[in-house]
Amino acid sequence: MIRKLKSGEYRIYSIKVNSKTNKRRNLGTFNTLNEAKNHERQIEYFKHLSD
């Protein structure tokens, strides 16, 4: 999940909420939406690689 911050940067959050903190995990902050989408694709690739 990618969200735009007030600073204009884009941050990737995990889809699942942490049960202890009730918040989503920060998976990285990027200057452009294209960089964030590319990194999100890489995260999904490595998540399914271990299956």
mmCIF file of the N, C-alpha and C atoms, coordinates in Angstrom:
data_MODEL
# 
_entry.id   MODEL 
# 
loop_
_atom_site.group_PDB 
_atom_site.id 
_atom_site.type_symbol 
_atom_site.label_atom_id 
_atom_site.label_alt_id 
_atom_site.label_comp_id 
_atom_site.label_asym_id 
_atom_site.label_entity_id 
_atom_site.label_seq_id 
_atom_site.pdbx_PDB_ins_code 
_atom_site.Cartn_x 
_atom_site.Cartn_y 
_atom_site.Cartn_z 
_atom_site.occupancy 
_atom_site.B_iso_or_equiv 
_atom_site.pdbx_formal_charge 
_atom_site.auth_seq_id 
_atom_site.auth_comp_id 
_atom_site.auth_asym_id 
_atom_site.auth_atom_id 
_atom_site.pdbx_PDB_model_num 
ATOM 1   N N  . MET A 1 1  ? 0.852  -1.158  0.000  1.00 0.00 ? 1  MET A N  1 
ATOM 2   C CA . MET A 1 1  ? 0.000  0.000   0.000  1.00 0.00 ? 1  MET A CA 1 
ATOM 3   C C  . MET A 1 1  ? 0.909  1.235   0.000  1.00 0.00 ? 1  MET A C  1 
ATOM 4   N N  . ILE A 1 2  ? 0.695  2.127   -0.951 1.00 0.00 ? 2  ILE A N  1 
ATOM 5   C CA . ILE A 1 2  ? 1.516  3.329   -1.075 1.00 0.00 ? 2  ILE A CA 1 
ATOM 6   C C  . ILE A 1 2  ? 0.671  4.542   -0.699 1.00 0.00 ? 2  ILE A C  1 
ATOM 7   N N  . ARG A 1 3  ? 1.216  5.389   0.152  1.00 0.00 ? 3  ARG A N  1 
ATOM 8   C CA . ARG A 1 3  ? 0.533  6.615   0.547  1.00 0.00 ? 3  ARG A CA 1 
ATOM 9   C C  . ARG A 1 3  ? 1.446  7.808   0.315  1.00 0.00 ? 3  ARG A C  1 
ATOM 10  N N  . LYS A 1 4  ? 0.854  8.928   -0.069 1.00 0.00 ? 4  LYS A N  1 
ATOM 11  C CA . LYS A 1 4  ? 1.621  10.154  -0.262 1.00 0.00 ? 4  LYS A CA 1 
ATOM 12  C C  . LYS A 1 4  ? 1.660  10.915  1.060  1.00 0.00 ? 4  LYS A C  1 
ATOM 13  N N  . LEU A 1 5  ? 2.862  11.347  1.450  1.00 0.00 ? 5  LEU A N  1 
ATOM 14  C CA . LEU A 1 5  ? 3.050  12.089  2.687  1.00 0.00 ? 5  LEU A CA 1 
ATOM 15  C C  . LEU A 1 5  ? 2.900  13.586  2.434  1.00 0.00 ? 5  LEU A C  1 
ATOM 16  N N  . LYS A 1 6  ? 2.728  14.354  3.499  1.00 0.00 ? 6  LYS A N  1 
ATOM 17  C CA . LYS A 1 6  ? 2.615  15.807  3.371  1.00 0.00 ? 6  LYS A CA 1 
ATOM 18  C C  . LYS A 1 6  ? 3.863  16.414  2.764  1.00 0.00 ? 6  LYS A C  1 
ATOM 19  N N  . SER A 1 7  ? 4.999  15.775  2.960  1.00 0.00 ? 7  SER A N  1 
ATOM 20  C CA . SER A 1 7  ? 6.270  16.277  2.439  1.00 0.00 ? 7  SER A CA 1 
ATOM 21  C C  . SER A 1 7  ? 6.385  16.071  0.927  1.00 0.00 ? 7  SER A C  1 
ATOM 22  N N  . GLY A 1 8  ? 5.441  15.313  0.341  1.00 0.00 ? 8  GLY A N  1 
ATOM 23  C CA . GLY A 1 8  ? 5.480  15.041  -1.089 1.00 0.00 ? 8  GLY A CA 1 
ATOM 24  C C  . GLY A 1 8  ? 6.125  13.712  -1.424 1.00 0.00 ? 8  GLY A C  1 
ATOM 25  N N  . GLU A 1 9  ? 6.684  13.034  -0.430 1.00 0.00 ? 9  GLU A N  1 
ATOM 26  C CA . GLU A 1 9  ? 7.301  11.735  -0.647 1.00 0.00 ? 9  GLU A CA 1 
ATOM 27  C C  . GLU A 1 9  ? 6.218  10.648  -0.583 1.00 0.00 ? 9  GLU A C  1 
ATOM 28  N N  . TYR A 1 10 ? 6.591  9.453   -1.012 1.00 0.00 ? 10 TYR A N  1 
ATOM 29  C CA . TYR A 1 10 ? 5.673  8.322   -1.006 1.00 0.00 ? 10 TYR A CA 1 
ATOM 30  C C  . TYR A 1 10 ? 6.218  7.246   -0.090 1.00 0.00 ? 10 TYR A C  1 
ATOM 31  N N  . ARG A 1 11 ? 5.336  6.661   0.723  1.00 0.00 ? 11 ARG A N  1 
ATOM 32  C CA . ARG A 1 11 ? 5.760  5.635   1.675  1.00 0.00 ? 11 ARG A CA 1 
ATOM 33  C C  . ARG A 1 11 ? 4.972  4.362   1.419  1.00 0.00 ? 11 ARG A C  1 
ATOM 34  N N  . ILE A 1 12 ? 5.678  3.229   1.488  1.00 0.00 ? 12 ILE A N  1 
ATOM 35  C CA . ILE A 1 12 ? 5.053  1.920   1.344  1.00 0.00 ? 12 ILE A CA 1 
ATOM 36  C C  . ILE A 1 12 ? 4.758  1.376   2.738  1.00 0.00 ? 12 ILE A C  1 
ATOM 37  N N  . TYR A 1 13 ? 3.518  0.936   2.937  1.00 0.00 ? 13 TYR A N  1 
ATOM 38  C CA . TYR A 1 13 ? 3.112  0.313   4.187  1.00 0.00 ? 13 TYR A CA 1 
ATOM 39  C C  . TYR A 1 13 ? 2.699  -1.123  3.913  1.00 0.00 ? 13 TYR A C  1 
ATOM 40  N N  . SER A 1 14 ? 2.847  -1.982  4.914  1.00 0.00 ? 14 SER A N  1 
ATOM 41  C CA . SER A 1 14 ? 2.380  -3.357  4.773  1.00 0.00 ? 14 SER A CA 1 
ATOM 42  C C  . SER A 1 14 ? 0.862  -3.359  4.722  1.00 0.00 ? 14 SER A C  1 
ATOM 43  N N  . ILE A 1 15 ? 0.301  -4.385  4.108  1.00 0.00 ? 15 ILE A N  1 
ATOM 44  C CA . ILE A 1 15 ? -1.156 -4.481  4.000  1.00 0.00 ? 15 ILE A CA 1 
ATOM 45  C C  . ILE A 1 15 ? -1.764 -4.919  5.327  1.00 0.00 ? 15 ILE A C  1 
ATOM 46  N N  . LYS A 1 16 ? -1.088 -5.840  5.994  1.00 0.00 ? 16 LYS A N  1 
ATOM 47  C CA . LYS A 1 16 ? -1.600 -6.341  7.269  1.00 0.00 ? 16 LYS A CA 1 
ATOM 48  C C  . LYS A 1 16 ? -1.248 -5.389  8.412  1.00 0.00 ? 16 LYS A C  1 
ATOM 49  N N  . VAL A 1 17 ? -2.136 -5.306  9.398  1.00 0.00 ? 17 VAL A N  1 
ATOM 50  C CA . VAL A 1 17 ? -1.932 -4.475  10.577 1.00 0.00 ? 17 VAL A CA 1 
ATOM 51  C C  . VAL A 1 17 ? -1.272 -5.319  11.658 1.00 0.00 ? 17 VAL A C  1 
ATOM 52  N N  . ASN A 1 18 ? -0.263 -4.762  12.341 1.00 0.00 ? 18 ASN A N  1 
ATOM 53  C CA . ASN A 1 18 ? 0.402  -5.451  13.443 1.00 0.00 ? 18 ASN A CA 1 
ATOM 54  C C  . ASN A 1 18 ? -0.574 -5.540  14.612 1.00 0.00 ? 18 ASN A C  1 
ATOM 55  N N  . SER A 1 19 ? -0.800 -6.736  15.136 1.00 0.00 ? 19 SER A N  1 
ATOM 56  C CA . SER A 1 19 ? -1.779 -6.924  16.205 1.00 0.00 ? 19 SER A CA 1 
ATOM 57  C C  . SER A 1 19 ? -1.369 -6.257  17.519 1.00 0.00 ? 19 SER A C  1 
ATOM 58  N N  . LYS A 1 20 ? -0.073 -6.101  17.744 1.00 0.00 ? 20 LYS A N  1 
ATOM 59  C CA . LYS A 1 20 ? 0.395  -5.479  18.994 1.00 0.00 ? 20 LYS A CA 1 
ATOM 60  C C  . LYS A 1 20 ? 0.251  -3.964  18.969 1.00 0.00 ? 20 LYS A C  1 
ATOM 61  N N  . THR A 1 21 ? 0.577  -3.344  17.830 1.00 0.00 ? 21 THR A N  1 
ATOM 62  C CA . THR A 1 21 ? 0.560  -1.876  17.749 1.00 0.00 ? 21 THR A CA 1 
ATOM 63  C C  . THR A 1 21 ? -0.666 -1.330  17.037 1.00 0.00 ? 21 THR A C  1 
ATOM 64  N N  . ASN A 1 22 ? -1.411 -2.199  16.343 1.00 0.00 ? 22 ASN A N  1 
ATOM 65  C CA . ASN A 1 22 ? -2.565 -1.795  15.531 1.00 0.00 ? 22 ASN A CA 1 
ATOM 66  C C  . ASN A 1 22 ? -2.196 -0.780  14.464 1.00 0.00 ? 22 ASN A C  1 
ATOM 67  N N  . LYS A 1 23 ? -0.963 -0.872  13.958 1.00 0.00 ? 23 LYS A N  1 
ATOM 68  C CA . LYS A 1 23 ? -0.493 0.014   12.895 1.00 0.00 ? 23 LYS A CA 1 
ATOM 69  C C  . LYS A 1 23 ? 0.121  -0.829  11.782 1.00 0.00 ? 23 LYS A C  1 
ATOM 70  N N  . ARG A 1 24 ? 0.291  -0.204  10.624 1.00 0.00 ? 24 ARG A N  1 
ATOM 71  C CA . ARG A 1 24 ? 0.921  -0.874  9.498  1.00 0.00 ? 24 ARG A CA 1 
ATOM 72  C C  . ARG A 1 24 ? 2.425  -0.638  9.554  1.00 0.00 ? 24 ARG A C  1 
ATOM 73  N N  . ARG A 1 25 ? 3.191  -1.611  9.059  1.00 0.00 ? 25 ARG A N  1 
ATOM 74  C CA . ARG A 1 25 ? 4.646  -1.511  9.088  1.00 0.00 ? 25 ARG A CA 1 
ATOM 75  C C  . ARG A 1 25 ? 5.152  -0.638  7.943  1.00 0.00 ? 25 ARG A C  1 
ATOM 76  N N  . ASN A 1 26 ? 6.089  0.270   8.236  1.00 0.00 ? 26 ASN A N  1 
ATOM 77  C CA . ASN A 1 26 ? 6.711  1.120   7.229  1.00 0.00 ? 26 ASN A CA 1 
ATOM 78  C C  . ASN A 1 26 ? 7.725  0.285   6.462  1.00 0.00 ? 26 ASN A C  1 
ATOM 79  N N  . LEU A 1 27 ? 7.558  0.207   5.124  1.00 0.00 ? 27 LEU A N  1 
ATOM 80  C CA . LEU A 1 27 ? 8.454  -0.608  4.301  1.00 0.00 ? 27 LEU A CA 1 
ATOM 81  C C  . LEU A 1 27 ? 9.367  0.243   3.431  1.00 0.00 ? 27 LEU A C  1 
ATOM 82  N N  . GLY A 1 28 ? 9.388  1.547   3.655  1.00 0.00 ? 28 GLY A N  1 
ATOM 83  C CA . GLY A 1 28 ? 10.300 2.396   2.899  1.00 0.00 ? 28 GLY A CA 1 
ATOM 84  C C  . GLY A 1 28 ? 9.647  3.680   2.428  1.00 0.00 ? 28 GLY A C  1 
ATOM 85  N N  . THR A 1 29 ? 10.457 4.734   2.281  1.00 0.00 ? 29 THR A N  1 
ATOM 86  C CA . THR A 1 29 ? 10.002 6.039   1.813  1.00 0.00 ? 29 THR A CA 1 
ATOM 87  C C  . THR A 1 29 ? 10.790 6.411   0.564  1.00 0.00 ? 29 THR A C  1 
ATOM 88  N N  . PHE A 1 30 ? 10.078 6.929   -0.449 1.00 0.00 ? 30 PHE A N  1 
ATOM 89  C CA . PHE A 1 30 ? 10.689 7.216   -1.742 1.00 0.00 ? 30 PHE A CA 1 
ATOM 90  C C  . PHE A 1 30 ? 10.272 8.586   -2.241 1.00 0.00 ? 30 PHE A C  1 
ATOM 91  N N  . ASN A 1 31 ? 11.116 9.196   -3.076 1.00 0.00 ? 31 ASN A N  1 
ATOM 92  C CA . ASN A 1 31 ? 10.862 10.545  -3.586 1.00 0.00 ? 31 ASN A CA 1 
ATOM 93  C C  . ASN A 1 31 ? 9.788  10.580  -4.658 1.00 0.00 ? 31 ASN A C  1 
ATOM 94  N N  . THR A 1 32 ? 9.696  9.534   -5.475 1.00 0.00 ? 32 THR A N  1 
ATOM 95  C CA . THR A 1 32 ? 8.726  9.535   -6.556 1.00 0.00 ? 32 THR A CA 1 
ATOM 96  C C  . THR A 1 32 ? 7.811  8.324   -6.455 1.00 0.00 ? 32 THR A C  1 
ATOM 97  N N  . LEU A 1 33 ? 6.640  8.452   -7.044 1.00 0.00 ? 33 LEU A N  1 
ATOM 98  C CA . LEU A 1 33 ? 5.677  7.357   -7.052 1.00 0.00 ? 33 LEU A CA 1 
ATOM 99  C C  . LEU A 1 33 ? 6.213  6.183   -7.856 1.00 0.00 ? 33 LEU A C  1 
ATOM 100 N N  . ASN A 1 34 ? 6.932  6.469   -8.924 1.00 0.00 ? 34 ASN A N  1 
ATOM 101 C CA . ASN A 1 34 ? 7.500  5.406   -9.754 1.00 0.00 ? 34 ASN A CA 1 
ATOM 102 C C  . ASN A 1 34 ? 8.509  4.562   -8.970 1.00 0.00 ? 34 ASN A C  1 
ATOM 103 N N  . GLU A 1 35 ? 9.351  5.210   -8.176 1.00 0.00 ? 35 GLU A N  1 
ATOM 104 C CA . GLU A 1 35 ? 10.311 4.477   -7.337 1.00 0.00 ? 35 GLU A CA 1 
ATOM 105 C C  . GLU A 1 35 ? 9.581  3.602   -6.321 1.00 0.00 ? 35 GLU A C  1 
ATOM 106 N N  . ALA A 1 36 ? 8.517  4.142   -5.725 1.00 0.00 ? 36 ALA A N  1 
ATOM 107 C CA . ALA A 1 36 ? 7.759  3.393   -4.716 1.00 0.00 ? 36 ALA A CA 1 
ATOM 108 C C  . ALA A 1 36 ? 7.080  2.185   -5.342 1.00 0.00 ? 36 ALA A C  1 
ATOM 109 N N  . LYS A 1 37 ? 6.485  2.350   -6.526 1.00 0.00 ? 37 LYS A N  1 
ATOM 110 C CA . LYS A 1 37 ? 5.828  1.226   -7.202 1.00 0.00 ? 37 LYS A CA 1 
ATOM 111 C C  . LYS A 1 37 ? 6.834  0.147   -7.575 1.00 0.00 ? 37 LYS A C  1 
ATOM 112 N N  . ASN A 1 38 ? 8.007  0.568   -8.030 1.00 0.00 ? 38 ASN A N  1 
ATOM 113 C CA . ASN A 1 38 ? 9.052  -0.386  -8.393 1.00 0.00 ? 38 ASN A CA 1 
ATOM 114 C C  . ASN A 1 38 ? 9.484  -1.191  -7.173 1.00 0.00 ? 38 ASN A C  1 
ATOM 115 N N  . HIS A 1 39 ? 9.670  -0.540  -6.055 1.00 0.00 ? 39 HIS A N  1 
ATOM 116 C CA . HIS A 1 39 ? 10.106 -1.240  -4.847 1.00 0.00 ? 39 HIS A CA 1 
ATOM 117 C C  . HIS A 1 39 ? 9.003  -2.157  -4.327 1.00 0.00 ? 39 HIS A C  1 
ATOM 118 N N  . GLU A 1 40 ? 7.756  -1.720  -4.444 1.00 0.00 ? 40 GLU A N  1 
ATOM 119 C CA . GLU A 1 40 ? 6.636  -2.559  -4.010 1.00 0.00 ? 40 GLU A CA 1 
ATOM 120 C C  . GLU A 1 40 ? 6.592  -3.848  -4.835 1.00 0.00 ? 40 GLU A C  1 
ATOM 121 N N  . ARG A 1 41 ? 6.877  -3.740  -6.140 1.00 0.00 ? 41 ARG A N  1 
ATOM 122 C CA . ARG A 1 41 ? 6.950  -4.912  -7.007 1.00 0.00 ? 41 ARG A CA 1 
ATOM 123 C C  . ARG A 1 41 ? 8.060  -5.849  -6.546 1.00 0.00 ? 41 ARG A C  1 
ATOM 124 N N  . GLN A 1 42 ? 9.204  -5.284  -6.162 1.00 0.00 ? 42 GLN A N  1 
ATOM 125 C CA . GLN A 1 42 ? 10.318 -6.096  -5.670 1.00 0.00 ? 42 GLN A CA 1 
ATOM 126 C C  . GLN A 1 42 ? 9.945  -6.812  -4.379 1.00 0.00 ? 42 GLN A C  1 
ATOM 127 N N  . ILE A 1 43 ? 9.241  -6.141  -3.492 1.00 0.00 ? 43 ILE A N  1 
ATOM 128 C CA . ILE A 1 43 ? 8.804  -6.749  -2.229 1.00 0.00 ? 43 ILE A CA 1 
ATOM 129 C C  . ILE A 1 43 ? 7.898  -7.936  -2.508 1.00 0.00 ? 43 ILE A C  1 
ATOM 130 N N  . GLU A 1 44 ? 6.923  -7.760  -3.400 1.00 0.00 ? 44 GLU A N  1 
ATOM 131 C CA . GLU A 1 44 ? 5.995  -8.844  -3.736 1.00 0.00 ? 44 GLU A CA 1 
ATOM 132 C C  . GLU A 1 44 ? 6.743  -10.018 -4.366 1.00 0.00 ? 44 GLU A C  1 
ATOM 133 N N  . TYR A 1 45 ? 7.722  -9.732  -5.200 1.00 0.00 ? 45 TYR A N  1 
ATOM 134 C CA . TYR A 1 45 ? 8.518  -10.794 -5.834 1.00 0.00 ? 45 TYR A CA 1 
ATOM 135 C C  . TYR A 1 45 ? 9.214  -11.645 -4.772 1.00 0.00 ? 45 TYR A C  1 
ATOM 136 N N  . PHE A 1 46 ? 9.877  -11.004 -3.818 1.00 0.00 ? 46 PHE A N  1 
ATOM 137 C CA . PHE A 1 46 ? 10.625 -11.754 -2.806 1.00 0.00 ? 46 PHE A CA 1 
ATOM 138 C C  . PHE A 1 46 ? 9.706  -12.443 -1.798 1.00 0.00 ? 46 PHE A C  1 
ATOM 139 N N  . LYS A 1 47 ? 8.521  -11.878 -1.572 1.00 0.00 ? 47 LYS A N  1 
ATOM 140 C CA . LYS A 1 47 ? 7.560  -12.545 -0.683 1.00 0.00 ? 47 LYS A CA 1 
ATOM 141 C C  . LYS A 1 47 ? 7.133  -13.880 -1.270 1.00 0.00 ? 47 LYS A C  1 
ATOM 142 N N  . HIS A 1 48 ? 6.899  -13.924 -2.590 1.00 0.00 ? 48 HIS A N  1 
ATOM 143 C CA . HIS A 1 48 ? 6.417  -15.141 -3.216 1.00 0.00 ? 48 HIS A CA 1 
ATOM 144 C C  . HIS A 1 48 ? 7.547  -16.075 -3.630 1.00 0.00 ? 48 HIS A C  1 
ATOM 145 N N  . LEU A 1 49 ? 8.764  -15.602 -3.606 1.00 0.00 ? 49 LEU A N  1 
ATOM 146 C CA . LEU A 1 49 ? 9.919  -16.419 -3.960 1.00 0.00 ? 49 LEU A CA 1 
ATOM 147 C C  . LEU A 1 49 ? 10.142 -17.520 -2.929 1.00 0.00 ? 49 LEU A C  1 
ATOM 148 N N  . SER A 1 50 ? 9.861  -17.240 -1.658 1.00 0.00 ? 50 SER A N  1 
ATOM 149 C CA . SER A 1 50 ? 10.136 -18.190 -0.593 1.00 0.00 ? 50 SER A CA 1 
ATOM 150 C C  . SER A 1 50 ? 9.044  -19.260 -0.451 1.00 0.00 ? 50 SER A C  1 
ATOM 151 N N  . ASP A 1 51 ? 7.922  -19.100 -1.151 1.00 0.00 ? 51 ASP A N  1 
ATOM 152 C CA . ASP A 1 51 ? 6.829  -20.080 -1.026 1.00 0.00 ? 51 ASP A CA 1 
ATOM 153 C C  . ASP A 1 51 ? 7.153  -21.406 -1.640 1.00 0.00 ? 51 ASP A C  1 
# 
